Amino acid sequence: MKTDVRKVLGAIVGIAIVIEGVFLMSVAAPVMIDNIGGVREMYVMLAGVQLALLGALMTLSWFLLDLPFFRSKTTVRKVLYIVVLAINIAVMAEGLFLTTSAEGIVFEGGRSFGRVAAALLCAQLFSVGAISSVLWVVRDKKIANILVFIAGIGSAIGLAAIGATIIGVASPLTTDMLTNVGEGKMTVAGSVLIALSVVLALGFVLDGTKFLKNKRLKMVVEIMFIAITGIIAIGSAYLSALSAHFELGEFFAAGQMYMAAFFAVIFMLSVLVLASWWMRDRKLTLRFFIEALGILAMTLLAGVGIIVFGLAGRTEFEGLFTLPHEIVLLIGAQLVILPCLAIMLSLIRGKSHFDTPTMTSFIDIGMLMIAVLITFEGIATMIASTPLHIENGYDFLESTMSLLGTGIAASGIVMLASWNQREDRSNPRQRRVEVLFAVYLALMFMAALLI
């Protein structure tokens, strides 16, 4: 039997659902659900049994179609394909329904899950069901780079799961920065995020098929991907700047950090979707993995920038100086902009419109400058690390600041090193200059670690 990443991942997803079903069976007990009422232990047990059975069928299905009996029976293969697809969609739909209608759950014996926790637990069921559904649909499709495809689909489904979670916890939102955000607006926001994510996922599924053969249609899809991911990224960055302590109805409250991190996750997923889309035709080579490592490092750094953006406030560096709110906002903004520029330059190089000697030189110099700026910024943070206090009540230890600087500097060096391994017609002298800068920055980094 031929084995590929899709088959392995599909089987793993099925096993994960089996484990969830078995776990639910093991904790089966009478349950009280808010706004619904009591559920008998038998029904909880049946829910676990059906999950376990569906997961087992999803796992076995990846191997059944490769058996000699099914290979020779075209009609049986088609029927089995549709039945298994229906099973995958059923799991996805079950997870989506449970997520969007989440309520607090209390098991007899004391174990309880709040509405937010219940929504998150059900969202992961939706996610694994959606991933399994997509993998089953494209099981025989020729995909140039399966890892990029999975990353793109996974990120799009992650955005959809977040949208479903927003619907599930939709309640009047109370913060110092946002007003008049009720259940209706949160439901609309979640629905829009789900709809946009579905469009992105369909783009990956239909890419390379007869539906996207027309050049004009391909151009429309390219623009659509840029527009949708741009809207999601810019929207999450803007909302992160409004982060504050918040309350959802009367059932959940959390600090500013949680809201900033929430929008940072949305931002990073949108960046990964676009990066995956533009890298979908890259071959699975060692150079690709090195390049992908640099893009991942920049994506994480941009996420850190969103969190800094969200926590921005008048900041006092103990024993050094105090920065006003506006300057801290700018620091967070450039921590987002510089990595995003690096990702953009990395992705557009080699594209027909940018594959000229002048543009290649411009991109190479731009990447070198960005890497140097990011690394020096990290090294400066490492050297000048000191406890800081933000007026919103957050305090960070010296060790935390040192760790932050280490991560920023390491990201810049990794990005420059990975960029140097690119596959194009760059000037060899430029590559040697990049190697010299990478070595110099690495030595500076090690010196900063010893200070």
N, C-alpha and C positions, 0 to 999 in steps of 0.2 A: 504494500500500500504506500502511495506517495504521501509524504508528510511535509507540510509547510507551516509557516508561522500561524496562518489562519486556523489550521486544524488544531494546533497545539493550544492557541489562545482560546478558541471556541470550546475545547474540551475543559480547559481550566475554568472558564466562566460557568459552564454547566456544573462542574464539581463544586464551585463556590456556592451556587444556588442550592445544591444538595446539602451542603454543610449548613446553610441558613435554615433550610427546612428541618433538618435533624435537630438543630439547636432549638428551634421553635417548639418542636415536639418534646424536647427534654425539659423545657420550662413551662409546658402547658399547665395552665391553671385558670380558674375563673378570672375574667378581666372586666374592669370597669372603664369604659371609654367616655370621656367628657362629651356632653351634649348628645350622646347616643344611648348609653345605658350599659347594662351588664351583658357579657358574652360568656356562655358556658365553656367549661374546660374542653368538652368534646369538639366544639367548633374551632377552638384554638389548635387542638391536636390535628383536626382535619386540614386546617390551613397549612400546618407544617408538613403534613403528608403530601398534599398536592404540590407544594414547592419542591419537596425532595423528588417526587416522581417526575415533575416537569424537568428538573435539573438533570436527572438521570437520562431521560429521553434526549435532552439537548446534547449531552455528552456522547451517548451512543450513536446519535445520528451522524456525527462527523466520520464515523468509521463504517456505518452500514452501507452507504452508497458506493464504497470502494470494494465491497464484497462481490465475488464473481456472479452470484445470483442476481443482484440488482443491476450490475453492469449490462447484462443481457436482456433485461426487462425494461424497455424504454418507458412504457406506460406506468409501471410500478414505480420507477425512479421519479417520474413527474409527480405522481400522487404523494410519494413519500416526501419529496421536496416541499410541496405545498403544505402538507401536514406539519412538518417540522418548522416551517416558516410561521405557520399559525401558532405553534407552541411558543416560539420565541416572541412573537408579537403579543401573545397573551400575557407572558411574564412582564414584558415592557409596559403593556397597558395596565396591568395590575399594580405595578410599581408607580406609574404615573397617577392613577386614581387615588391610591393610598397617600401619595405625597401631597397632592393638591387638596385632599380632604382630611389632612392630618389633625388629630386631636390628642390631648393628653391621655396617657394610658397608665392604669394602676393594676398590677397583678396582685392576686390574693397572696398575702405573705409579705407584702411591703415593697417589692420591686416596682419602680415606677419610671416612666419616661414622659418628660414634658412635651409640649406640642412641637417645639423646635427640634428636639432630639428625635421624636417620632418622624417628623418630616425628613430629616437627614437620613435616618435609617431606611425609610422607604425610597428616598431619592437614589440611594446606591443600588437598590433592587431595580429601579427604572433604568439606571445607567448600564448595569450588566446585561439586562434584557435587551436594551437598545444596541449595545455593542455586539451581542450575540446575533441579533437580527441582521445587522449590517454585514457581519462576517459571513453569515449564511447566504445572503443575497449575492455577495461577490466571491463566493467560494471557488468558482471556476473562471473568474475574470483575470486577465493578464494585467498585473500591476507592476509598474517599473520599480517602485520602491515601497515594499510592503510596510516597513517600519514607519516611514513618513505618512503613509496612508492611515495606519493605526493611530499615530500621534494626532493627525488632523481630525479624524473621526472622533477619537476619544475626547479631544478638546471641545469639539462642537457639541457632543453629547453632554460633556460636563457643564457647558453653558446652559443647555436645555434643562439639566437637572437643577441647576441654580434657579432658573426661572420657575420650575415647578415648585421648588422649596419656597420661593417668595410667595407664590399663590397659596401654598399650604399654611403659611404663618401669617397671611394677610390680616392685619388688624390696625387700628389707629396707631401711628408711629409718632412718638413724642421725643423730640430732641431740642437742643438749644438753637440749632442751625436750620432745621427743616420744620416747616409748619404746614398745616392743612394736608397732611398725608394720611389718608384714610384707607380703609380696607379696599375700596374700589380702585384707587390709584395703584396700590400695590399689586392687585390682581391684574390690572391692565399692563403694568410694567413686566410682571412675570410672564404674561401671555405673549407680549411682544418679544421678549427674550427667547422664549421657546420657538416662536415662529421664525425668527431670524436664524436661530441655531439649526432648525430643520432645513432651511434653505441652504445653509453652509454644508450640512451633512449630505444633502442631495447632490450638491456640486461634486463632492468627492466620489459618491456612488456612480454618478452618471458620466464622470470624466472618462474619456477614451471609448465611450459607447457611441452608437449611431445617433444618439440624441444630441451630442455635442461635437459633430463633425464640421458644421458650418463655421467658417472663420469669423464671421460677424457675431455669431452667437457666442463663440469662444471669447471674443473681446468683451461682449456684454457680461459674461460670467466673471471675467477678470476684474472688470470695473465693479461688479456687484460684490465680489469678495473684498476688494479694497474698501468700498463704501460701508458694508455691513460691519466688518471688523473695526474700521475706523470709528464708526458711530459708537460701537460698544466700548472701545478703548477710551475714546475721548469722554464719553458719558461717565464711565467708571472713574476716570481721573478727576473729572469735575466734582462728582459726588463725594469722592474721597476727601476733597478739600473742605467739605461740609461735615466731616466726621465729628461726632460728639457722643457723650453718654446718651444712650437711647433706651426707650421702653416700648415694647410691643404689647399693646393692650394691657392686661393685668397679669400676663403669664410669663413674661421674659424681660429681663433688663441686662444690659452689658455696657462695658466701657468704650471709650473712643477707639482704643486699639483694635477691638473686634470689628468695628465698622470699617476702619481703614484696611484691615487685613482682608475683609470680605470683598471690598472693591479691588484690592490688589490681585486677588485670585481671578476675578472676572477679567481684569486687564491682561494678566499673563496668559489666560486661556485664549483670549481674542488674538493676542500676538502670535501664539503658537499655531492657531488655525491658519493665519495668513502665511506664516513662515512655512508651514507644512504644505500649503497649496503651491507656493512658489518653488518648493524643493521636490515636488512630487515626481519629477522626471530625472532626478539625480540618481546615478547608479550607486548601489551598495558597495562602496569601496572603503579602504582605510581612510583615504582623504575625506570622504563624506562624513565618517564618524568623527574625525578631528574637527571638521567644520561645524558639524552639529553641536559638538561640545561647546564651541565658542558662542553659538547662537543661544544655547540653553543658559550659559553663564550670563549673557546680556539680558535675557528674559528675566532671570531671577533678580538681577541688579535693578532692572526697571520696576519689578514688583517691590523691592525695598524702597525705591524712590517714591512709589505711590504711598507706602506706609508713612514715610517721612513727610510727604505732602499732607497726609491725613492728620498726622500728629502735630503739625506746625503750630507754633505759638511762640511767645516771647521766651527765649531760651537762655539760661545762665550757665556758662561753663565755669565751674568752680575754680577760682583763683586766676582766671584769665580774662574773660570779657562776657558781655551779654549781647545777644543778637535779637533784633526786633522780629516780630512775626513775619513781616514781608520778606526779610532776608532768608529766613528758614524756609519759607515757601519757595523761594528761588533755588535754594539748595536742593530741595526735593524735586523741583521741576527739572533741573539740569541732570539729576540722577535718573530721571525718566527719559529725557530727550536724548542725551548722549548714547545710552544703550540702544534706543530705538533707531537712531541714525546709523549706528554700527550694524544693526540687523538689516536695515533697509539697504545700505551699501553692499552688504554681503550677499543679499538676495538678488539685487538688480545687476550685479556684475555678470557679464556673459550674455545678458539679454541683448537682443538685436539692436535696440535703440541706444544702448550704452557700450556696445562692443567696438569702440574706436580707440586709437592710441591716446587721444586727448582725454576722453572720458575715463579710460582705464587708469591713466596717470592721476587724474583728479580723485578717483575713488581710492586708489592706493594711498595717496597722501592724506586724504581725509580719514581713512581708517587708522593710519599711523598716528595722526594727531589726536584722534578720539581715544585710542588706547593709552597714549602717553598722559593725556589729561585725567582719565579715569584712574590710572595707576598712581600718579602723583597725588591725586585727591585722597586715595586710600592710604598712601604712605603718610601724608600729612595728618590724617586722622589717627593713625597708629601712634605717631610720635607725640602728638599733642593731646592724646586721649586723657580725659579727665572726667570726673563725675559731672553730670549735668542735670539741671532741673528745668522742666517745661512748665509754664504757668498753668497748664491744664491739669497739673497734678502728677504727671509722670516723671519719675526719676530713673536715671540710668547710671550704673556703676562704671568705674573706669575700665574694668575688664570687658564690659559689654561694648563700650566705645572702641576699645582696642580690637575686639573681635569683628566689629563692623568694619573698621578700617582694613583689617586683614582680608576680609571677604571682598571689599571693593577693589583693593590692589590686586588680589589674586585673579579676580574676574578680568581686569584689564590685561594682565599678562597672558592669561589663557586665551583671551580673544585675539591678541596680537599673534601668539604662537599658532593658533588654529588658522588664522587668516593667511599666514605665511605658507601654509600647505595647500592653498587653493589651486585649482586646475584652470589656468588660463594663460594668456600670452603676456603676462606682466614682465616688465624689464627686469632681467636678472640682477642688475645693480640695486634696484628697489628692494628686491627680496633680501639681498645681503644687508642693506641698511636696516631692514626690519629685524633681521636676526641680531644685529649689533644692538639695536634698541631693546629687544627682548632680553638679551643677556644683561645689558646695563640696568634695566628695570628690575630684573630678577635679583641682581646684586644689591640694588637699593632696597628691595623688599626684605632680603635676608638681613641687611644691616638694621633696618627698622625693627625687625623681630628681636634683635639682640639689644636694642636700646631699652 
